[in-house]
Every structure is written in structure tokens, then in C-alpha cells.
């Protein structure tokens, strides 16, 4: 089958995903049609199916790729102690997610629109990321510096707290991203440290 004039597979495929991400974040998955995506990309609606079988696959691949990138990035972190590891995780999570607001919005707000099979895969990837923080908390408990009643619950609570930065932080506001990282690190350290102490 001949390609739509002006279409190049190595360019159009990524552009389809980029446009879909922007539109899903702006209008919501349910409100966006394949025809609308095609119009923004600049191809005929039928041509989209050269790059994706359907809208559900687009949504799933956006979420999956976001999680894969997140897991790959966090896996490069090393630390000398649980406390250093927790601080690195806090700062990493805030910075990584701040740089990807559309991907983060979709990853949290559009889970309900995944098929059960796709939902299960994204949940598995999210669980792998939560496990990184759980291990840091477990290490801290072994070192005697962290005390939480349930490390899994604590990990989910901390991640939800850190992800919430995306809902209110603005780069042109009174606080810098570094200021926010400092404040959130202080709060998280107090939450999980033995006796609520943040001393080194």
C-alpha cells in the first residue's frame, strides 16, 4: 500500500504518538477520535492504521513507554546508604515527572480506560517502580534509620505525595524546582525516619 503523500514511517510513527499524548492529556482519551489525531498529524484518518491498530493500543503504548523510561532511569541510581537512596529517589521522582507533565497526567488519569489486560501490565510496571522505594525503606529499617508500619503502604504514600507536585508547581512561580525538592525531601525524611528525626 502506498504511503500518504508527505508521510515517512520513521517520522510519522513517533509524531502519531506525540500528538496522541498531547490530545489525550488536553481533552481526555474518550473525547479524542482517531480522525482528530490524524488531522493534527497531517495524514488521512485511514493512514493512522499503518502506525497503530487502534486508539486503545496508542494509549497503552504511551503508558507502557512512560513506565519503561521511568524504570530505566531509576535503575541507574546507586547509593551508599538508605538515607542517601531515599533522598536521591525523592529528587529524581520530582524532576523526572516535572519534565513530562502530559505523560504523567495520562499515566494516572487514564488507567480507567485501559482494557483489563493492558491495565494489568501497567499495574505490573507501576509495582516494579514502587518496589524500588520499598527496598530503600526496607534497607533503612535494617540500618535502624527508618521506621514505618508498612513499607508498601509507605512507598505508595510517598510516591503519591511526590507526584502531586505536578498539579501545582509552576516554573515561573516563587519557588524553584530545587526549592521544592529540598522541601519535599525534608517532609519525606520526617515521615519515615525513626522518631521523625532528619539528622544525618
N, C-alpha and C positions, 0 to 999 in steps of 0.2 A: 504494500500500500504506500502511495506517495505521501510524503510529509506535507503538512500545511506550509504554504509559502512563507519563508522567513523563520521557520521553526528549525531548531537544531537540538538534537536529543540531549547533548551534554550541557546545554544552557537551559532549555525549556523545562526539563525534568526538575532541576533544583528550583527554577522560578515558580513552577506549579506549587511546590511545597511551601516556598516562601510566601507566595500570595495567599494560599490557603491558610497559613498560620496567621497572617495579618487579619484576614477576613473573619476567621473563627474567633480570634481574640476581640475583634471590634464589634461583631454582630451576634456571635454565638453560633455554634455548629448547626443547630437546627434551622436557623434563619438563612444560612448561606447555601446557594444552589451551585451545582457543577457549572451551569451556564454562567453564573456570576463570576466564578473563578476563571473560567475560560476567557471571559470578556476582559478581566483585569490582566491576564497573562498576554492576551492579544492573539489567541488562536480560536478556531471554531470549537464549539462545545464537544463535538464528536472526537476532536483530536486529543482531548484530555485523556481518553481511554487508551492512548498509546503510552501513557505515563503512569496511570493508576487504574485499577479495575473499578473503583467506586469511592464515594466520599468517606465511607467508614474506614477504608484502608488508609486514606490520606490522614485521617485523624489519628488512627493507631500508630502509623509510622512517625508522625510528628511527636507523639508522646514517647514512643519507644526510643527514637533517636535522641530526644532530650535526656531521657534517663540514662542511655548508654554513654552519652557525653559526660553527664554528671558523675557516673560511676568511674569512668576512665580518669577523670580529673582528680577525684578524691583519692583514688588508689595510688597516686604519685606522692601522697603526703607521708612523711616519716616524722617521728617524734621521739624524744629521749625519755619522756615521762607522760603519764596520763594527763596531767595538768597541761603540759605543753600541747599534747594532742587535742585536748578539748578546746583550747584557745585557737589552735590552727583551724579546727573544724568550724567553730563559730565564725571566724573571719572569712574563711573560704566560702561557707554557705551564703553569707550575706553578699559577698562580692560576686559570686557566680550567678546567683539569681537576679541580682540587680541588673546585670548586663543582659538578661534575657527575659524581659517582662512578659512578652506575648507567650513564649513557651511555657513560662511558669503559670500564667493565668489559665492556659488551656489544660495543663497537666493536672490542675486542681479542680477547675470548674466544669470540665467536660467529661470527667470519668463516667458520669451517669449515662452518657451517650455511646459508650463502648458496648460491643456485644459481650456476652459472658466470657467467651474465650479470650478476647482481646483484653478485657478487664483483668482477667486472671494473670495474664502476662505482665501487664503494667504493675499490678499489685506485687508480683514476684520481684520486679526490679526495684520498686519502692522499698520492699522489705530488705533487699540487699543493701540499699543505702542506709536505712535505719540501723541495720546490723553493724555498720561501721561505727556509728556513735555508741551503740550498745556495748561494743567491745572496748571502746575507750572508757566508758563508765565502769565496766567490769574490771578493767586494769586499775582504774582509780580506786575501786573498792579493795582490790588486792593490795594496793600500795598504802591503803589506810587514809586516803585523802578525800575520797568521795563517799557519800552516804545517801543512797536513795532507796525507797521501799521496793520499787520495781523498776529495773533498768530499762525494760522495753517501754513501759509507760513513760518513763522519764525521757527516753530518747524521742518518742513521738511528740511529747510536750515541747521539748526544746526545738525540734525541727519546725513545729507549727509556729512557735514564737518567732523564730528567725525568718521564716518565710513571710510572716506578716509585715516585715519591713517594706516589702514591695507594695503594700497597699497604701502607704503613707509617705514614704521617703521621696523627696524631690531633690535633684542635684543642685538646683538653684535656691534651695531653702537655707535656713540659718545654720544647719548642721552639715558637715561634710560626711561622706561615706565612712571615712576613717573615724570620725567622732562617734558615729552610730555603732561601728564595730567595737569601739572601746566601751561604750555604754552597755551594749548587749553582752559583751564578754564579762563585764563586771556582774551583770544580773544573773547570767547563767552560772558563773562561778559560785555566787552566793547560794543559788538554788541547790546545787549538788554537793557543795563542799561540807566536810564534817564540821558541824557546829555553825555552818553558814560563814565560816572564815574565808577570806580571799587572800590570806598571806601566802607567799611562795612556799 
